Amino acid sequence: MELRTGGGQLLGEAEAVLPRMLRDLYAEQLSGTTIAEEDGRRFFQLSDSADRWIELRLDTAALPRPLVARTFTNTTTDRYVVQLADTLLPAQAGQVLAREVGELLGVRERAAAGGRAPLENLLAPSAALPAHPELSDADLGRVGELNYLANRMNDADLAAPERQEARDRFSALIDESGLRPVAPAEDVQEHADEQYAADVRLDIVRQRLRAGTRDAVAELALPAERLAHADASALADARAARAARAQAPQAAMGEFPMPGLRPDGTPVAREELSRSAAEAARQRTELSSRTLASLREQQAGLPEGRYPQFPVMIGGGAALAGRDPDALLIDARGRWHVDPIRAIVQSADQVRHLRQSGMGDPYQFADPQERVPLPALQLCEDTAAARGPPVDGRAQLSIGTEGRLIAEITPADGSAPVKVEVQGSRLIATGIPPEIVPGANRQVPTVREATDVLAESLSAVGTPEATAARDQLRALPEGEGRAAAALGAVAHPQVSEALREAGDERVAGAAETLRATAAWEQARALAPGRVLMGDEVGDGDYDPLVANDWVIAGVGGAAIANA
């Protein structure tokens, strides 16, 4: 696990506790715990029982509550990232890491066997059992927690209060895992149903528990009335705290079916994906047309200068996971809807958390190590977009004469623009930043910024030659050829010398960007349609039949993925 330099007390505790935890709980599966440093990175390098290397990185992040950690898996490269919530107490790092390592080993084991990912958790506080009772990835993480806490509650080297705390947490986890009945014995039927479910879970999970954990389960996985007084008291406190958390206000996300389900609630089969994606796209397009018609009808009944009022969301993509059904969604349906690739770069294992967002289950349409097909994302996005009023198109924000925020919508169907007044805070999905020309300066990345910097510097010089060059820069038209023209405008020896002596780092950066852009535009002119930015490929703004050999530029993986 990579350790962020200066990551603070939490990462320091995690670095200290991880080797001990692996030795105590996972010695048969992982060994080594060597800390390596490479290219400024610091990470743990481990090996499995077959002497295959595994790289584990550790990080902290502001995770949405109630998450305390999450693990990103790449079972193809055997590289993994565990993110700890930056609100996690350092003393809790051991238990959380025991869970995350247990989960990632479960994902790795399943991927190696080509097994499917169980979608329901077996270890849950309910009398209901999954149709096919088996341990999910999360359940295997829970097993890691149980083993960790049992180990601590029996560790003679720990002080008595620490052992007692581990025992109390272990008992609470028994409750949360559905391994003991919660209903009192006088509720005969409910108690019997919960006891049966607990017995089934215990039979399945027992083989994964360490000997000390099995003993602790035998002692504590009992109805509350049969526990020792101290254990029963601690359990009552834990149940009260859990009930209080359950009553706390929760963010309302609405009740919507998961994308990828048929109207009857059954999952869309893989062979039906293309047809289902096309149907979702058709329904979204029709809803967009109806929304536009409604906006124009509302506009007809308003006085001049006023427009229909809506909370507004501009842009879609991954942000649709937070789509407010009351908001007017304005989205051009770019990126995944126009990208020519068949599948995204990530495997189902790598995006396994997608289901938690409510945006669909990647395992429904791809095996663990298979790339997720593009129609699956299109189906998920179009389904989420149609949860409220959408308009396919683009929006431009401006301030009206009376200080109202106005969104002018240019529909994708080519019809006349419409305007709405934005209610409340607008939500804008900015997407990935646009790529810049290779060699351009990152502090002054565009031709417009570069010419502005040079014009500003020349204004300060004040000589006739500098003033003439400044005016020429400001008069240059937008579009290709502007960079080369700007270089010509400042080519006069006195002007170029003044810029060199300006002492402003931005001036040198602006010159870099102009030279890089002029060279890039020359290359594009020499090979029309075959020299592209990765964004152009991702947005479908090119002809795939022009050639078989291409030059594609972009930032890191963006260019590689689009190639």
C-alpha positions as CSV (number, residue, x, y, z in Angstrom):
1,M,0.0,0.0,0.0
2,E,1.5,3.3,-1.0
3,L,2.2,5.6,1.9
4,R,1.7,9.3,1.1
5,T,4.7,11.2,2.3
6,G,3.7,13.4,5.3
7,G,0.3,11.6,5.4
8,G,0.0,12.2,9.1
9,Q,-0.8,10.1,12.1
10,L,-3.4,7.9,10.3
11,L,-1.0,6.7,7.6
12,G,1.8,6.3,10.1
13,E,-0.3,4.0,12.2
14,A,-1.5,2.1,9.1
15,E,2.1,1.6,8.0
16,A,3.0,0.3,11.5
17,V,0.0,-2.0,11.9
18,L,-0.2,-3.5,8.4
19,P,2.8,-5.9,8.7
20,R,1.7,-7.2,12.1
21,M,-1.9,-7.7,10.9
22,L,-0.8,-9.6,7.8
23,R,1.5,-11.8,9.8
24,D,-1.2,-12.6,12.3
25,L,-4.1,-13.1,9.9
26,Y,-2.9,-13.7,6.3
27,A,0.5,-15.3,6.6
28,E,-0.6,-18.3,4.5
29,Q,-1.7,-16.0,1.6
30,L,0.8,-13.1,1.8
31,S,4.4,-12.6,2.9
32,G,7.2,-10.2,2.5
33,T,5.7,-6.8,3.6
34,T,8.7,-5.1,2.0
35,I,8.5,-1.4,1.7
36,A,9.7,-0.2,-1.6
37,E,10.3,3.3,-3.1
38,E,10.2,4.0,-6.8
39,D,9.8,7.2,-8.7
40,G,8.8,9.1,-5.5
41,R,6.3,6.4,-4.5
42,R,6.4,4.4,-1.3
43,F,4.5,1.2,-1.2
44,F,4.4,-2.3,0.2
45,Q,5.6,-5.1,-2.0
46,L,4.2,-8.5,-1.1
47,S,4.3,-12.0,-2.5
48,D,1.6,-14.7,-2.5
49,S,1.9,-18.4,-1.9
50,A,3.0,-18.9,-5.5
51,D,5.7,-16.2,-5.2
52,R,3.8,-13.7,-7.4
53,W,4.4,-10.1,-6.6
54,I,1.6,-7.9,-5.3
55,E,1.8,-4.1,-5.0
56,L,-0.4,-2.6,-2.4
57,R,-0.8,1.2,-2.1
58,L,-2.3,3.1,0.8
59,D,-3.9,6.5,0.7
60,T,-6.4,8.7,2.5
61,A,-9.4,10.4,1.0
62,A,-12.6,12.3,1.9
63,L,-15.0,9.3,1.5
64,P,-18.8,9.6,1.6
65,R,-20.2,8.5,5.0
66,P,-20.6,5.9,6.3
67,L,-17.6,4.5,4.3
68,V,-14.4,4.3,6.4
69,A,-12.4,2.7,3.5
70,R,-12.7,1.3,0.0
71,T,-10.3,-0.8,-2.1
72,F,-9.7,-0.5,-5.8
73,T,-8.6,-3.7,-7.4
74,N,-6.7,-4.5,-10.6
75,T,-6.6,-8.3,-10.7
76,T,-4.7,-8.2,-14.0
77,T,-1.7,-6.3,-12.9
78,D,-2.0,-7.4,-9.2
79,R,-1.9,-3.7,-8.1
80,Y,-4.3,-2.6,-5.4
81,V,-5.2,0.7,-3.7
82,V,-6.8,0.9,-0.2
83,Q,-8.2,4.3,0.6
84,L,-8.8,5.1,4.2
85,A,-11.3,7.8,5.1
86,D,-9.5,10.9,6.4
87,T,-11.8,10.9,9.3
88,L,-10.8,7.5,10.5
89,L,-9.2,7.3,13.9
90,P,-5.7,5.9,13.8
91,A,-6.6,3.3,16.5
92,Q,-9.2,1.9,14.0
93,A,-6.7,1.4,11.2
94,G,-5.9,-2.2,12.1
95,Q,-9.5,-3.5,12.0
96,V,-10.3,-1.6,8.8
97,L,-7.1,-2.8,7.0
98,A,-7.9,-6.4,8.1
99,R,-11.3,-6.0,6.4
100,E,-10.0,-4.4,3.2
101,V,-7.2,-6.9,2.8
102,G,-9.7,-9.8,3.3
103,E,-11.9,-8.3,0.7
104,L,-9.2,-7.7,-1.9
105,L,-7.9,-11.3,-1.4
106,G,-11.4,-12.5,-2.0
107,V,-11.7,-10.5,-5.2
108,R,-8.3,-11.8,-6.3
109,E,-9.2,-15.4,-5.5
110,R,-12.5,-15.2,-7.4
111,A,-10.9,-13.5,-10.4
112,A,-8.2,-16.2,-10.6
113,A,-10.9,-18.9,-10.6
114,G,-13.0,-17.0,-13.1
115,G,-15.9,-17.0,-10.6
116,R,-18.8,-14.6,-10.6
117,A,-19.2,-11.9,-8.0
118,P,-22.0,-12.6,-5.5
119,L,-24.2,-9.5,-5.4
120,E,-25.9,-10.1,-2.0
121,N,-24.1,-10.1,1.3
122,L,-24.7,-13.2,3.4
123,L,-23.4,-11.7,6.7
124,A,-26.2,-9.2,7.3
125,P,-28.6,-8.7,10.2
126,S,-31.7,-10.3,8.8
127,A,-33.7,-13.5,9.0
128,A,-33.8,-13.4,5.2
129,L,-31.0,-15.3,3.3
130,P,-29.8,-14.9,-0.3
131,A,-31.3,-17.3,-2.8
132,H,-27.8,-18.8,-3.1
133,P,-26.1,-18.4,0.3
134,E,-22.4,-17.8,-0.2
135,L,-19.8,-15.3,1.0
136,S,-19.5,-12.1,-1.0
137,D,-16.4,-10.0,-1.3
138,A,-17.6,-7.8,1.5
139,D,-18.4,-10.8,3.6
140,L,-14.8,-12.0,3.3
141,G,-13.7,-8.6,4.5
142,R,-16.0,-9.0,7.5
143,V,-14.3,-12.4,8.2
144,G,-11.0,-10.4,8.3
145,E,-12.5,-8.1,10.9
146,L,-13.8,-10.9,13.1
147,N,-10.4,-12.7,13.0
148,Y,-8.6,-9.4,13.8
149,L,-10.8,-8.6,16.8
150,A,-10.7,-12.2,18.1
151,N,-6.9,-12.0,17.9
152,R,-6.9,-8.8,20.0
153,M,-9.3,-9.9,22.6
154,N,-7.1,-12.9,23.3
155,D,-3.7,-11.1,23.1
156,A,-2.1,-11.2,26.5
157,D,0.3,-8.5,25.5
158,L,-2.5,-5.9,25.4
159,A,-3.8,-4.1,28.4
160,A,-7.1,-5.4,29.9
161,P,-9.1,-2.3,28.6
162,E,-7.8,-2.9,25.1
163,R,-8.8,-6.6,25.2
164,Q,-12.2,-5.7,26.5
165,E,-12.8,-3.1,23.8
166,A,-11.9,-5.7,21.2
167,R,-14.3,-8.2,22.8
168,D,-17.2,-5.6,22.8
169,R,-16.6,-4.7,19.2
170,F,-16.4,-8.4,18.2
171,S,-19.8,-9.0,19.9
172,A,-21.3,-6.0,18.1
173,L,-20.0,-7.3,14.8
174,I,-21.6,-10.7,15.5
175,D,-24.9,-8.8,15.7
176,E,-24.2,-6.8,12.5
177,S,-23.3,-10.0,10.7
178,G,-26.6,-11.8,11.5
179,L,-24.7,-14.5,13.5
180,R,-27.1,-14.3,16.5
181,P,-30.8,-13.7,16.8
182,V,-31.9,-10.2,17.8
183,A,-35.5,-10.9,18.5
184,P,-36.3,-11.9,22.1
185,A,-37.1,-15.5,22.9
186,E,-40.7,-14.7,23.6
187,D,-41.2,-13.7,20.0
188,V,-41.0,-17.4,19.2
189,Q,-41.4,-17.5,15.4
190,E,-39.2,-14.4,14.7
191,H,-36.6,-15.7,17.1
192,A,-36.6,-19.1,15.5
193,D,-36.3,-17.6,12.0
194,E,-33.3,-15.5,13.0
195,Q,-31.7,-18.4,14.8
196,Y,-32.0,-20.6,11.7
197,A,-30.5,-17.9,9.5
198,A,-27.7,-17.4,12.0
199,D,-26.9,-21.1,12.0
200,V,-26.8,-21.2,8.1
201,R,-24.4,-18.3,8.1
202,L,-22.2,-19.9,10.8
203,D,-22.0,-23.2,8.9
204,I,-20.8,-21.3,5.8
205,V,-18.4,-18.8,7.4
206,R,-16.9,-21.2,10.0
207,Q,-14.3,-22.6,7.6
208,R,-12.9,-19.1,7.0
209,L,-12.5,-18.4,10.8
210,R,-9.3,-18.9,12.7
211,A,-9.4,-21.3,15.6
212,G,-9.5,-18.5,18.2
213,T,-12.2,-16.8,16.3
214,R,-14.3,-19.9,16.2
215,D,-14.0,-20.2,20.0
216,A,-15.0,-16.5,20.4
217,V,-18.0,-17.1,18.2
218,A,-19.1,-20.1,20.2
219,E,-18.9,-18.0,23.4
220,L,-20.5,-14.8,22.1
221,A,-22.8,-15.7,19.2
222,L,-25.6,-16.3,21.7
223,P,-29.0,-14.5,22.3
224,A,-28.5,-11.5,24.5
225,E,-30.4,-13.1,27.4
226,R,-27.8,-15.9,27.5
227,L,-24.7,-13.7,27.6
228,A,-22.8,-12.8,30.7
229,H,-23.9,-9.6,32.3
230,A,-20.9,-7.5,31.1
231,D,-21.3,-8.8,27.6
232,A,-25.0,-8.2,27.5
233,S,-24.6,-4.7,28.8
234,A,-22.0,-3.8,26.2
235,L,-24.2,-5.4,23.5
236,A,-27.2,-3.3,24.6
237,D,-25.1,-0.1,24.3
238,A,-23.9,-1.1,20.8
239,R,-27.5,-1.8,19.7
240,A,-28.7,1.6,21.1
241,A,-25.9,3.4,19.2
242,R,-26.7,1.5,16.0
243,A,-30.4,2.4,16.3
244,A,-29.5,6.1,16.9
245,R,-27.4,6.1,13.7
246,A,-30.2,4.5,11.8
247,Q,-32.6,7.3,12.9
248,A,-30.2,10.1,11.8
249,P,-31.4,12.1,8.8
250,Q,-30.2,10.6,5.5
251,A,-29.7,12.3,2.2
252,A,-32.8,11.6,0.0
253,M,-31.7,9.9,-3.2
254,G,-35.1,8.9,-4.3
255,E,-36.4,5.4,-5.1
256,F,-35.4,4.4,-8.5
257,P,-34.7,1.0,-10.0
258,M,-31.0,0.1,-10.7
259,P,-30.1,0.7,-14.4
260,G,-29.9,-2.6,-16.2
261,L,-33.2,-4.0,-14.9
262,R,-36.3,-4.9,-16.9
263,P,-39.6,-3.4,-16.0
264,D,-40.4,-6.5,-13.9
265,G,-37.2,-6.1,-11.9
266,T,-35.2,-8.9,-13.4
267,P,-31.7,-8.2,-14.8
268,V,-31.2,-7.6,-18.5
269,A,-29.2,-10.5,-19.9
270,R,-25.9,-9.9,-21.6
271,E,-27.2,-10.9,-25.0
272,E,-30.0,-8.3,-24.6
273,L,-27.6,-5.4,-23.8
274,S,-27.4,-3.8,-27.2
275,R,-31.2,-3.8,-27.6
276,S,-31.8,-2.5,-24.1
277,A,-29.2,0.3,-24.5
278,A,-30.9,1.3,-27.8
279,E,-34.3,1.3,-26.2
280,A,-33.0,3.5,-23.3
281,A,-31.5,5.9,-25.7
282,R,-34.8,6.1,-27.7
283,Q,-36.8,6.8,-24.5
284,R,-34.3,9.5,-23.4
285,T,-34.5,11.2,-26.8
286,E,-38.3,11.2,-26.8
287,L,-38.3,12.5,-23.2
288,S,-36.0,15.3,-24.3
289,S,-38.4,16.3,-27.1
290,R,-41.3,16.4,-24.7
291,T,-39.3,18.4,-22.2
292,L,-38.5,21.0,-24.9
293,A,-42.1,21.2,-25.9
294,S,-43.1,21.8,-22.3
295,L,-40.5,24.5,-21.8
296,R,-41.7,26.3,-24.9
297,E,-45.3,26.0,-23.8
298,Q,-44.4,27.4,-20.4
299,Q,-42.5,30.2,-22.0
300,A,-45.5,31.2,-24.1
301,G,-47.5,32.0,-20.9
302,L,-44.8,34.2,-19.3
303,P,-44.2,38.0,-19.7
304,E,-41.3,39.2,-21.9
305,G,-37.9,38.8,-20.2
306,R,-39.1,36.0,-17.9
307,Y,-38.4,32.3,-18.4
308,P,-39.5,28.9,-16.9
309,Q,-37.7,28.3,-13.6
310,F,-35.8,25.1,-12.8
311,P,-33.0,23.8,-10.7
312,V,-30.4,23.0,-13.4
313,M,-27.8,20.3,-13.9
314,I,-25.4,20.8,-16.8
315,G,-23.5,17.8,-18.0
316,G,-23.9,14.1,-17.4
317,G,-21.6,11.2,-17.5
318,A,-20.5,9.8,-14.1
319,A,-22.3,12.8,-12.4
320,L,-25.6,11.2,-13.2
321,A,-25.1,9.1,-10.1
322,G,-26.2,12.2,-8.2
323,R,-29.0,13.2,-10.7
324,D,-31.7,15.1,-8.9
325,P,-35.1,14.1,-10.5
326,D,-36.4,17.6,-10.0
327,A,-33.6,19.2,-11.9
328,L,-33.6,20.0,-15.6
329,L,-30.7,18.0,-17.0
330,I,-28.9,19.6,-20.0
331,D,-26.4,17.2,-21.5
332,A,-24.9,16.9,-24.9
333,R,-24.6,13.1,-24.5
334,G,-20.9,13.1,-25.4
335,R,-18.0,10.9,-24.4
336,W,-19.3,7.4,-23.9
337,H,-22.2,8.0,-26.3
338,V,-20.0,8.9,-29.2
339,D,-16.7,7.1,-28.4
340,P,-16.0,4.4,-31.0
341,I,-14.4,1.9,-28.7
342,R,-16.3,-1.3,-27.8
343,A,-15.4,-1.3,-24.1
344,I,-13.8,1.0,-21.5
345,V,-10.3,0.3,-20.3
346,Q,-11.4,-0.8,-16.8
347,S,-12.5,-4.3,-16.0
348,A,-15.6,-5.1,-13.9
349,D,-13.3,-5.8,-10.9
350,Q,-11.8,-2.3,-11.3
351,V,-15.2,-0.5,-11.3
352,R,-16.9,-2.9,-8.8
353,H,-18.0,0.0,-6.6
354,L,-20.2,1.3,-9.4
355,R,-23.1,-0.7,-8.0
356,Q,-22.9,1.2,-4.7
357,S,-23.6,4.5,-6.5
358,G,-26.9,3.1,-7.9
359,M,-25.6,3.4,-11.5
360,G,-25.6,-0.3,-12.3
361,D,-23.8,-3.5,-11.7
362,P,-20.7,-4.0,-13.9
363,Y,-20.6,-7.7,-13.3
364,Q,-24.0,-8.0,-15.0
365,F,-22.4,-7.4,-18.4
366,A,-18.7,-8.4,-17.9
367,D,-16.7,-11.1,-16.2
368,P,-14.4,-9.9,-13.3
369,Q,-11.4,-9.4,-15.6
370,E,-13.2,-8.4,-18.7
371,R,-13.5,-4.8,-19.8
372,V,-17.0,-3.3,-19.3
373,P,-18.8,-2.9,-22.6
374,L,-19.6,0.6,-23.7
375,P,-23.3,-0.1,-24.2
376,A,-23.5,-0.9,-20.5
377,L,-22.4,2.6,-19.6
378,Q,-24.8,4.1,-22.2
379,L,-27.7,2.1,-20.7
380,C,-26.9,3.3,-17.2
381,E,-26.5,6.9,-18.2
382,D,-29.6,7.1,-20.3
383,T,-31.7,5.4,-17.6
384,A,-30.4,7.8,-14.9
385,A,-30.9,10.8,-17.2
386,A,-34.6,9.9,-17.7
387,R,-35.3,10.0,-14.0
388,G,-36.3,13.6,-14.5
389,P,-36.7,16.2,-17.3
390,P,-33.7,16.1,-19.7
391,V,-32.8,18.2,-22.7
392,D,-30.2,16.8,-25.1
393,G,-28.0,19.8,-25.8
394,R,-25.6,22.4,-24.4
395,A,-26.1,25.4,-22.0
396,Q,-24.6,28.8,-21.8
397,L,-25.0,30.6,-18.5
398,S,-25.4,34.4,-18.2
399,I,-26.8,37.1,-15.9
400,G,-30.1,38.6,-17.0
401,T,-30.9,42.3,-16.8
402,E,-32.6,41.8,-13.4
403,G,-29.7,39.8,-11.9
404,R,-31.2,36.4,-12.6
405,L,-29.0,33.5,-13.7
406,I,-30.1,32.4,-17.1
407,A,-29.3,29.2,-18.9
408,E,-29.6,29.4,-22.7
409,I,-30.0,25.9,-24.1
410,T,-29.0,25.0,-27.6
411,P,-30.8,21.7,-28.3
412,A,-29.0,18.9,-30.1
413,D,-31.9,18.4,-32.4
414,G,-31.2,21.7,-34.2
415,S,-34.3,23.4,-33.0
416,A,-34.4,27.0,-31.7
417,P,-32.6,27.8,-28.4
418,V,-34.7,28.1,-25.2
419,K,-33.9,29.8,-21.9
420,V,-34.7,29.0,-18.3
421,E,-34.1,30.8,-15.1
422,V,-31.8,28.8,-12.8
423,Q,-33.3,28.1,-9.4
424,G,-30.9,27.6,-6.5
425,S,-27.3,26.4,-7.0
426,R,-26.6,25.0,-10.4
427,L,-24.8,21.7,-10.6
428,I,-22.2,21.5,-13.4
429,A,-20.4,18.3,-14.3
430,T,-17.1,19.7,-15.7
431,G,-15.8,16.4,-16.9
432,I,-12.1,15.7,-17.7
433,P,-10.1,18.9,-18.4
434,P,-9.5,19.4,-22.1
435,E,-6.1,18.1,-23.4
436,I,-3.4,20.5,-24.4
437,V,-1.1,20.5,-27.4
438,P,2.1,18.4,-26.8
439,G,4.9,20.8,-25.7
440,A,2.5,23.6,-24.6
441,N,3.3,25.2,-21.3
442,R,0.9,24.0,-18.5
443,Q,0.9,27.5,-16.9
444,V,-0.1,29.2,-20.2
445,P,-1.7,26.2,-22.1
446,T,-3.8,27.9,-24.8
447,V,-3.1,30.2,-27.7
448,R,-5.6,32.8,-26.4
449,E,-3.8,32.9,-23.0
450,A,-0.4,33.0,-24.6
451,T,-1.3,36.0,-26.8
452,D,-2.9,37.8,-23.8
453,V,0.3,37.3,-21.8
454,L,2.5,38.6,-24.6
455,A,0.2,41.6,-25.3
456,E,0.2,42.5,-21.6
457,S,4.0,42.4,-21.4
458,L,4.4,44.5,-24.6
459,S,2.0,47.1,-23.2
460,A,4.5,47.5,-20.3
461,V,7.4,48.0,-22.7
462,G,5.8,51.0,-24.4
463,T,8.0,51.4,-27.4
464,P,6.4,52.0,-30.8
465,E,7.5,48.5,-32.0
466,A,6.1,46.8,-28.9
467,T,2.9,48.7,-29.2
468,A,2.4,47.8,-32.8
469,A,3.2,44.1,-32.0
470,R,0.7,44.2,-29.2
471,D,-2.1,45.6,-31.4
472,Q,-1.3,43.0,-34.0
473,L,-1.6,40.2,-31.4
474,R,-5.0,41.5,-30.2
475,A,-6.3,41.7,-33.8
476,L,-5.5,38.1,-34.7
477,P,-8.6,36.0,-35.5
478,E,-9.3,32.8,-33.6
479,G,-8.7,29.4,-35.1
480,E,-5.8,27.5,-36.7
481,G,-2.9,29.6,-37.8
482,R,-3.2,32.1,-34.9
483,A,-0.1,30.6,-33.1
484,A,2.1,31.0,-36.2
485,A,0.8,34.4,-36.8
486,A,1.5,35.4,-33.2
487,L,5.0,34.2,-33.5
488,G,5.4,36.4,-36.6
489,A,4.0,39.4,-34.8
490,V,6.7,39.3,-32.2
491,A,9.5,38.3,-34.5
492,H,10.9,41.9,-34.8
493,P,14.3,41.9,-33.1
494,Q,13.5,44.8,-30.7
495,V,10.2,43.1,-29.7
496,S,11.7,39.7,-29.2
497,E,14.5,41.2,-27.2
498,A,12.1,43.1,-25.0
499,L,10.1,40.0,-24.3
500,R,13.3,38.1,-23.3
501,E,14.2,40.8,-20.9
502,A,10.7,41.0,-19.4
503,G,11.6,38.8,-16.4
504,D,8.1,37.2,-16.4
505,E,8.1,33.4,-16.4
506,R,4.7,33.5,-18.1
507,V,6.3,35.2,-21.2
508,A,8.6,32.2,-21.7
509,G,5.7,29.9,-21.2
510,A,3.6,31.7,-23.7
511,A,6.3,31.5,-26.3
512,E,6.6,27.7,-25.6
513,T,2.9,27.3,-26.2
514,L,2.9,29.3,-29.4
515,R,5.8,27.3,-30.8
516,A,4.3,24.0,-29.8
517,T,0.9,24.9,-31.3
518,A,2.3,26.1,-34.5
519,A,4.3,22.8,-34.9
520,W,1.2,20.8,-34.0
521,E,-0.9,22.6,-36.6
522,Q,1.8,22.1,-39.2
523,A,1.8,18.4,-38.5
524,R,-2.0,18.3,-38.8
525,A,-1.8,20.1,-42.2
526,L,0.8,17.6,-43.5
527,A,-1.4,14.6,-42.5
528,P,-5.0,15.7,-42.6
529,G,-7.3,13.7,-40.4
530,R,-4.5,11.5,-39.1
531,V,-3.0,13.7,-36.4
532,L,-5.4,13.9,-33.6
533,M,-5.8,14.8,-29.9
534,G,-7.2,12.0,-27.7
535,D,-10.2,14.2,-27.0
536,E,-11.1,14.2,-30.7
537,V,-11.2,10.4,-30.7
538,G,-13.1,10.1,-27.5
539,D,-15.7,12.6,-28.8
540,G,-16.0,11.0,-32.1
541,D,-14.8,14.0,-34.0
542,Y,-12.8,12.1,-36.7
543,D,-13.2,9.8,-39.6
544,P,-12.0,6.2,-38.7
545,L,-11.8,5.3,-42.4
546,V,-9.1,7.9,-43.3
547,A,-6.2,5.7,-42.6
548,N,-4.8,2.8,-40.6
549,D,-1.8,4.7,-39.2
550,W,-2.4,7.6,-36.8
551,V,-0.7,10.0,-34.4
552,I,-2.8,10.5,-31.3
553,A,-1.6,12.9,-28.6
554,G,-2.9,13.3,-25.1
555,V,-2.2,13.2,-21.4
556,G,-1.0,9.7,-20.3
557,G,-3.7,7.1,-20.4
558,A,-6.1,9.3,-22.4
559,A,-4.1,9.1,-25.6
560,I,-3.3,5.4,-25.0
561,A,-6.9,4.5,-24.3
562,N,-8.2,6.4,-27.3
563,A,-5.6,4.9,-29.6
